[in-house]
Amino acid sequence: MSLAELDFYFPFFVFFYGFLISLVCALPELLRIGEERMPEKWMQQLQAHRGLALFCLLIGSLWSLQNLLL
């Protein structure tokens, strides 16, 4: 993989990270499943990443859009 390809795909990875973490934190059913199956410390860590996920969702979407338009 060349640097040009990595530069093109990286914003999409950032966007999908933000999308997935935001989705998991926003849906009560997924949170309930996580609370049942994961240790409490992992759930706290997941909730702590919510702000980062929203930031990645915003920046990744704008950055991906810029890559697609240029």
Biopython code that builds the backbone (N, CA, C, O; Angstrom):
import numpy as np
from Bio.PDB.StructureBuilder import StructureBuilder

atoms = [
    (1, "MET", "N", (0.850, -1.165, 0.000)),
    (1, "MET", "CA", (0.000, 0.000, 0.000)),
    (1, "MET", "C", (0.898, 1.231, 0.000)),
    (1, "MET", "O", (1.795, 1.358, 0.834)),
    (2, "SER", "N", (0.652, 2.120, -0.929)),
    (2, "SER", "CA", (1.454, 3.330, -1.034)),
    (2, "SER", "C", (0.910, 4.407, -0.082)),
    (2, "SER", "O", (-0.181, 4.270, 0.471)),
    (3, "LEU", "N", (1.681, 5.460, 0.091)),
    (3, "LEU", "CA", (1.246, 6.562, 0.948)),
    (3, "LEU", "C", (0.016, 7.259, 0.385)),
    (3, "LEU", "O", (-0.832, 7.723, 1.146)),
    (4, "ALA", "N", (-0.090, 7.336, -0.918)),
    (4, "ALA", "CA", (-1.254, 7.965, -1.539)),
    (4, "ALA", "C", (-2.528, 7.165, -1.237)),
    (4, "ALA", "O", (-3.578, 7.741, -0.951)),
    (5, "GLU", "N", (-2.422, 5.841, -1.305)),
    (5, "GLU", "CA", (-3.585, 4.997, -0.990)),
    (5, "GLU", "C", (-3.949, 5.106, 0.489)),
    (5, "GLU", "O", (-5.125, 5.194, 0.840)),
    (6, "LEU", "N", (-2.939, 5.098, 1.345)),
    (6, "LEU", "CA", (-3.178, 5.230, 2.772)),
    (6, "LEU", "C", (-3.812, 6.577, 3.094)),
    (6, "LEU", "O", (-4.712, 6.661, 3.929)),
    (7, "ASP", "N", (-3.340, 7.628, 2.433)),
    (7, "ASP", "CA", (-3.898, 8.955, 2.631)),
    (7, "ASP", "C", (-5.353, 9.022, 2.173)),
    (7, "ASP", "O", (-6.143, 9.780, 2.736)),
    (8, "PHE", "N", (-5.711, 8.246, 1.170)),
    (8, "PHE", "CA", (-7.090, 8.229, 0.697)),
    (8, "PHE", "C", (-8.004, 7.461, 1.649)),
    (8, "PHE", "O", (-9.119, 7.907, 1.919)),
    (9, "TYR", "N", (-7.549, 6.302, 2.168)),
    (9, "TYR", "CA", (-8.408, 5.431, 2.965)),
    (9, "TYR", "C", (-8.482, 5.813, 4.446)),
    (9, "TYR", "O", (-9.473, 5.493, 5.102)),
    (10, "PHE", "N", (-7.480, 6.477, 4.983)),
    (10, "PHE", "CA", (-7.445, 6.781, 6.410)),
    (10, "PHE", "C", (-8.677, 7.554, 6.897)),
    (10, "PHE", "O", (-9.212, 7.209, 7.951)),
    (11, "PRO", "N", (-9.155, 8.585, 6.181)),
    (11, "PRO", "CA", (-10.353, 9.290, 6.657)),
    (11, "PRO", "C", (-11.584, 8.386, 6.777)),
    (11, "PRO", "O", (-12.435, 8.605, 7.639)),
    (12, "PHE", "N", (-11.677, 7.376, 5.917)),
    (12, "PHE", "CA", (-12.807, 6.451, 5.998)),
    (12, "PHE", "C", (-12.722, 5.591, 7.257)),
    (12, "PHE", "O", (-13.746, 5.286, 7.869)),
    (13, "PHE", "N", (-11.502, 5.196, 7.651)),
    (13, "PHE", "CA", (-11.320, 4.454, 8.903)),
    (13, "PHE", "C", (-11.714, 5.308, 10.100)),
    (13, "PHE", "O", (-12.363, 4.828, 11.029)),
    (14, "VAL", "N", (-11.317, 6.574, 10.071)),
    (14, "VAL", "CA", (-11.671, 7.499, 11.153)),
    (14, "VAL", "C", (-13.189, 7.637, 11.233)),
    (14, "VAL", "O", (-13.762, 7.586, 12.321)),
    (15, "PHE", "N", (-13.834, 7.810, 10.095)),
    (15, "PHE", "CA", (-15.286, 7.950, 10.049)),
    (15, "PHE", "C", (-15.989, 6.701, 10.589)),
    (15, "PHE", "O", (-16.916, 6.811, 11.391)),
    (16, "PHE", "N", (-15.552, 5.514, 10.154)),
    (16, "PHE", "CA", (-16.222, 4.292, 10.587)),
    (16, "PHE", "C", (-15.992, 3.994, 12.065)),
    (16, "PHE", "O", (-16.869, 3.430, 12.720)),
    (17, "TYR", "N", (-14.827, 4.363, 12.602)),
    (17, "TYR", "CA", (-14.612, 4.230, 14.050)),
    (17, "TYR", "C", (-15.633, 5.093, 14.797)),
    (17, "TYR", "O", (-16.297, 4.628, 15.723)),
    (18, "GLY", "N", (-15.745, 6.343, 14.383)),
    (18, "GLY", "CA", (-16.705, 7.245, 15.033)),
    (18, "GLY", "C", (-18.134, 6.761, 14.883)),
    (18, "GLY", "O", (-18.925, 6.852, 15.821)),
    (19, "PHE", "N", (-18.468, 6.249, 13.712)),
    (19, "PHE", "CA", (-19.816, 5.758, 13.465)),
    (19, "PHE", "C", (-20.145, 4.555, 14.351)),
    (19, "PHE", "O", (-21.209, 4.511, 14.968)),
    (20, "LEU", "N", (-19.240, 3.586, 14.415)),
    (20, "LEU", "CA", (-19.508, 2.366, 15.180)),
    (20, "LEU", "C", (-19.612, 2.634, 16.680)),
    (20, "LEU", "O", (-20.537, 2.146, 17.330)),
    (21, "ILE", "N", (-18.684, 3.397, 17.230)),
    (21, "ILE", "CA", (-18.730, 3.675, 18.667)),
    (21, "ILE", "C", (-19.951, 4.527, 19.003)),
    (21, "ILE", "O", (-20.599, 4.294, 20.023)),
    (22, "SER", "N", (-20.273, 5.507, 18.165)),
    (22, "SER", "CA", (-21.464, 6.329, 18.402)),
    (22, "SER", "C", (-22.735, 5.494, 18.326)),
    (22, "SER", "O", (-23.657, 5.684, 19.120)),
    (23, "LEU", "N", (-22.782, 4.573, 17.375)),
    (23, "LEU", "CA", (-23.945, 3.707, 17.228)),
    (23, "LEU", "C", (-24.130, 2.821, 18.455)),
    (23, "LEU", "O", (-25.243, 2.690, 18.964)),
    (24, "VAL", "N", (-23.060, 2.222, 18.924)),
    (24, "VAL", "CA", (-23.139, 1.346, 20.092)),
    (24, "VAL", "C", (-23.559, 2.131, 21.332)),
    (24, "VAL", "O", (-24.348, 1.642, 22.141)),
    (25, "CYS", "N", (-23.037, 3.338, 21.482)),
    (25, "CYS", "CA", (-23.367, 4.141, 22.670)),
    (25, "CYS", "C", (-24.771, 4.742, 22.602)),
    (25, "CYS", "O", (-25.333, 5.114, 23.632)),
    (26, "ALA", "N", (-25.338, 4.838, 21.412)),
    (26, "ALA", "CA", (-26.639, 5.474, 21.259)),
    (26, "ALA", "C", (-27.814, 4.496, 21.336)),
    (26, "ALA", "O", (-28.923, 4.901, 21.684)),
    (27, "LEU", "N", (-27.597, 3.239, 21.023)),
    (27, "LEU", "CA", (-28.695, 2.274, 20.999)),
    (27, "LEU", "C", (-28.799, 1.548, 22.343)),
    (27, "LEU", "O", (-27.860, 0.861, 22.746)),
    (28, "PRO", "N", (-29.919, 1.691, 23.033)),
    (28, "PRO", "CA", (-30.072, 1.070, 24.350)),
    (28, "PRO", "C", (-29.948, -0.452, 24.324)),
    (28, "PRO", "O", (-29.437, -1.046, 25.273)),
    (29, "GLU", "N", (-30.403, -1.076, 23.264)),
    (29, "GLU", "CA", (-30.331, -2.534, 23.170)),
    (29, "GLU", "C", (-28.878, -3.014, 23.130)),
    (29, "GLU", "O", (-28.525, -3.997, 23.781)),
    (30, "LEU", "N", (-28.044, -2.316, 22.363)),
    (30, "LEU", "CA", (-26.632, -2.688, 22.304)),
    (30, "LEU", "C", (-25.930, -2.411, 23.635)),
    (30, "LEU", "O", (-25.059, -3.179, 24.044)),
    (31, "LEU", "N", (-26.299, -1.329, 24.307)),
    (31, "LEU", "CA", (-25.726, -1.046, 25.622)),
    (31, "LEU", "C", (-26.118, -2.124, 26.636)),
    (31, "LEU", "O", (-25.302, -2.528, 27.465)),
    (32, "ARG", "N", (-27.357, -2.583, 26.568)),
    (32, "ARG", "CA", (-27.809, -3.624, 27.488)),
    (32, "ARG", "C", (-27.031, -4.916, 27.268)),
    (32, "ARG", "O", (-26.607, -5.567, 28.223)),
    (33, "ILE", "N", (-26.848, -5.279, 26.006)),
    (33, "ILE", "CA", (-26.083, -6.489, 25.694)),
    (33, "ILE", "C", (-24.648, -6.347, 26.181)),
    (33, "ILE", "O", (-24.079, -7.288, 26.734)),
    (34, "GLY", "N", (-24.068, -5.173, 25.977)),
    (34, "GLY", "CA", (-22.709, -4.936, 26.439)),
    (34, "GLY", "C", (-22.580, -5.013, 27.947)),
    (34, "GLY", "O", (-21.603, -5.560, 28.459)),
    (35, "GLU", "N", (-23.555, -4.472, 28.665)),
    (35, "GLU", "CA", (-23.525, -4.519, 30.132)),
    (35, "GLU", "C", (-23.644, -5.951, 30.641)),
    (35, "GLU", "O", (-23.066, -6.295, 31.672)),
    (36, "GLU", "N", (-24.389, -6.782, 29.926)),
    (36, "GLU", "CA", (-24.541, -8.177, 30.330)),
    (36, "GLU", "C", (-23.283, -9.004, 30.063)),
    (36, "GLU", "O", (-22.946, -9.885, 30.853)),
    (37, "ARG", "N", (-22.595, -8.732, 28.968)),
    (37, "ARG", "CA", (-21.519, -9.617, 28.523)),
    (37, "ARG", "C", (-20.108, -9.088, 28.789)),
    (37, "ARG", "O", (-19.153, -9.865, 28.791)),
    (38, "MET", "N", (-19.966, -7.786, 29.012)),
    (38, "MET", "CA", (-18.624, -7.220, 29.191)),
    (38, "MET", "C", (-18.410, -6.813, 30.643)),
    (38, "MET", "O", (-19.364, -6.482, 31.346)),
    (39, "PRO", "N", (-17.165, -6.837, 31.088)),
    (39, "PRO", "CA", (-16.874, -6.347, 32.441)),
    (39, "PRO", "C", (-17.201, -4.854, 32.571)),
    (39, "PRO", "O", (-17.186, -4.114, 31.587)),
    (40, "GLU", "N", (-17.493, -4.435, 33.789)),
    (40, "GLU", "CA", (-17.886, -3.049, 34.056)),
    (40, "GLU", "C", (-16.803, -2.062, 33.605)),
    (40, "GLU", "O", (-17.116, -0.996, 33.076)),
    (41, "LYS", "N", (-15.548, -2.414, 33.813)),
    (41, "LYS", "CA", (-14.453, -1.521, 33.437)),
    (41, "LYS", "C", (-14.433, -1.267, 31.931)),
    (41, "LYS", "O", (-14.143, -0.150, 31.502)),
    (42, "TRP", "N", (-14.731, -2.270, 31.133)),
    (42, "TRP", "CA", (-14.760, -2.099, 29.681)),
    (42, "TRP", "C", (-15.920, -1.203, 29.257)),
    (42, "TRP", "O", (-15.789, -0.413, 28.322)),
    (43, "MET", "N", (-17.042, -1.327, 29.939)),
    (43, "MET", "CA", (-18.189, -0.469, 29.617)),
    (43, "MET", "C", (-17.877, 0.989, 29.952)),
    (43, "MET", "O", (-18.256, 1.890, 29.204)),
    (44, "GLN", "N", (-17.198, 1.226, 31.058)),
    (44, "GLN", "CA", (-16.813, 2.591, 31.412)),
    (44, "GLN", "C", (-15.851, 3.155, 30.376)),
    (44, "GLN", "O", (-15.937, 4.329, 30.015)),
    (45, "GLN", "N", (-14.940, 2.322, 29.902)),
    (45, "GLN", "CA", (-13.984, 2.764, 28.892)),
    (45, "GLN", "C", (-14.700, 3.069, 27.576)),
    (45, "GLN", "O", (-14.352, 4.030, 26.889)),
    (46, "LEU", "N", (-15.685, 2.266, 27.226)),
    (46, "LEU", "CA", (-16.461, 2.507, 26.014)),
    (46, "LEU", "C", (-17.207, 3.833, 26.121)),
    (46, "LEU", "O", (-17.223, 4.609, 25.165)),
    (47, "GLN", "N", (-17.818, 4.102, 27.257)),
    (47, "GLN", "CA", (-18.535, 5.357, 27.456)),
    (47, "GLN", "C", (-17.575, 6.549, 27.441)),
    (47, "GLN", "O", (-17.946, 7.638, 27.001)),
    (48, "ALA", "N", (-16.347, 6.350, 27.918)),
    (48, "ALA", "CA", (-15.360, 7.431, 27.919)),
    (48, "ALA", "C", (-14.920, 7.782, 26.504)),
    (48, "ALA", "O", (-14.486, 8.906, 26.255)),
    (49, "HIS", "N", (-15.025, 6.847, 25.585)),
    (49, "HIS", "CA", (-14.619, 7.086, 24.197)),
    (49, "HIS", "C", (-15.728, 7.725, 23.374)),
    (49, "HIS", "O", (-15.541, 7.952, 22.179)),
    (50, "ARG", "N", (-16.853, 8.015, 23.964)),
    (50, "ARG", "CA", (-17.982, 8.564, 23.218)),
    (50, "ARG", "C", (-17.670, 9.935, 22.628)),
    (50, "ARG", "O", (-18.030, 10.214, 21.484)),
    (51, "GLY", "N", (-17.006, 10.790, 23.399)),
    (51, "GLY", "CA", (-16.637, 12.115, 22.891)),
    (51, "GLY", "C", (-15.660, 12.026, 21.723)),
    (51, "GLY", "O", (-15.797, 12.739, 20.729)),
    (52, "LEU", "N", (-14.670, 11.139, 21.856)),
    (52, "LEU", "CA", (-13.718, 10.929, 20.774)),
    (52, "LEU", "C", (-14.436, 10.394, 19.532)),
    (52, "LEU", "O", (-14.113, 10.779, 18.408)),
    (53, "ALA", "N", (-15.398, 9.517, 19.739)),
    (53, "ALA", "CA", (-16.131, 8.938, 18.610)),
    (53, "ALA", "C", (-16.939, 10.001, 17.877)),
    (53, "ALA", "O", (-16.991, 9.989, 16.647)),
    (54, "LEU", "N", (-17.566, 10.915, 18.600)),
    (54, "LEU", "CA", (-18.318, 11.986, 17.943)),
    (54, "LEU", "C", (-17.389, 12.909, 17.166)),
    (54, "LEU", "O", (-17.720, 13.355, 16.068)),
    (55, "PHE", "N", (-16.230, 13.190, 17.740)),
    (55, "PHE", "CA", (-15.242, 14.014, 17.049)),
    (55, "PHE", "C", (-14.763, 13.305, 15.773)),
    (55, "PHE", "O", (-14.670, 13.931, 14.717)),
    (56, "CYS", "N", (-14.461, 12.006, 15.868)),
    (56, "CYS", "CA", (-14.024, 11.237, 14.702)),
    (56, "CYS", "C", (-15.119, 11.153, 13.646)),
    (56, "CYS", "O", (-14.834, 11.180, 12.448)),
    (57, "LEU", "N", (-16.348, 11.053, 14.078)),
    (57, "LEU", "CA", (-17.471, 11.004, 13.138)),
    (57, "LEU", "C", (-17.562, 12.305, 12.351)),
    (57, "LEU", "O", (-17.735, 12.280, 11.133)),
    (58, "LEU", "N", (-17.448, 13.418, 13.021)),
    (58, "LEU", "CA", (-17.530, 14.721, 12.356)),
    (58, "LEU", "C", (-16.328, 14.952, 11.443)),
    (58, "LEU", "O", (-16.492, 15.261, 10.263)),
    (59, "ILE", "N", (-15.130, 14.804, 11.986)),
    (59, "ILE", "CA", (-13.922, 15.056, 11.206)),
    (59, "ILE", "C", (-13.776, 14.042, 10.076)),
    (59, "ILE", "O", (-13.411, 14.410, 8.960)),
    (60, "GLY", "N", (-14.059, 12.769, 10.355)),
    (60, "GLY", "CA", (-13.949, 11.737, 9.324)),
    (60, "GLY", "C", (-14.928, 11.952, 8.190)),
    (60, "GLY", "O", (-14.595, 11.701, 7.032)),
    (61, "SER", "N", (-16.133, 12.413, 8.500)),
    (61, "SER", "CA", (-17.108, 12.646, 7.429)),
    (61, "SER", "C", (-16.684, 13.825, 6.554)),
    (61, "SER", "O", (-16.785, 13.748, 5.330)),
    (62, "LEU", "N", (-16.213, 14.910, 7.161)),
    (62, "LEU", "CA", (-15.770, 16.055, 6.365)),
    (62, "LEU", "C", (-14.523, 15.724, 5.547)),
    (62, "LEU", "O", (-14.410, 16.112, 4.385)),
    (63, "TRP", "N", (-13.594, 15.006, 6.168)),
    (63, "TRP", "CA", (-12.353, 14.646, 5.497)),
    (63, "TRP", "C", (-12.617, 13.665, 4.354)),
    (63, "TRP", "O", (-12.017, 13.785, 3.285)),
    (64, "SER", "N", (-13.506, 12.701, 4.569)),
    (64, "SER", "CA", (-13.858, 11.747, 3.518)),
    (64, "SER", "C", (-14.559, 12.445, 2.363)),
    (64, "SER", "O", (-14.301, 12.145, 1.198)),
    (65, "LEU", "N", (-15.437, 13.370, 2.690)),
    (65, "LEU", "CA", (-16.129, 14.127, 1.653)),
    (65, "LEU", "C", (-15.134, 14.928, 0.815)),
    (65, "LEU", "O", (-15.253, 14.996, -0.408)),
    (66, "GLN", "N", (-14.159, 15.530, 1.481)),
    (66, "GLN", "CA", (-13.128, 16.277, 0.763)),
    (66, "GLN", "C", (-12.350, 15.339, -0.168)),
    (66, "GLN", "O", (-12.075, 15.702, -1.312)),
    (67, "ASN", "N", (-11.995, 14.145, 0.302)),
    (67, "ASN", "CA", (-11.269, 13.201, -0.553)),
    (67, "ASN", "C", (-12.085, 12.776, -1.755)),
    (67, "ASN", "O", (-11.545, 12.591, -2.846)),
    (68, "LEU", "N", (-13.388, 12.619, -1.558)),
    (68, "LEU", "CA", (-14.227, 12.181, -2.665)),
    (68, "LEU", "C", (-14.434, 13.307, -3.689)),
    (68, "LEU", "O", (-14.535, 13.051, -4.888)),
    (69, "LEU", "N", (-14.493, 14.537, -3.211)),
    (69, "LEU", "CA", (-14.711, 15.652, -4.121)),
    (69, "LEU", "C", (-13.451, 16.046, -4.892)),
    (69, "LEU", "O", (-13.534, 16.550, -6.012)),
    (70, "LEU", "N", (-12.304, 15.818, -4.294)),
    (70, "LEU", "CA", (-11.047, 16.179, -4.975)),
    (70, "LEU", "C", (-10.537, 14.988, -5.669)),
    (70, "LEU", "O", (-9.489, 15.050, -6.312)),
]
sb = StructureBuilder()
sb.init_structure("model")
sb.init_model(0)
sb.init_chain("A")
sb.init_seg("    ")
for serial, (resi, resn, name, xyz) in enumerate(atoms, 1):
    if name == "N":
        sb.init_residue(resn, " ", resi, " ")
    sb.init_atom(name, np.array(xyz, "f"), 0.0, 1.0, " ", f" {name:<3s}", serial, name[0])
structure = sb.get_structure()
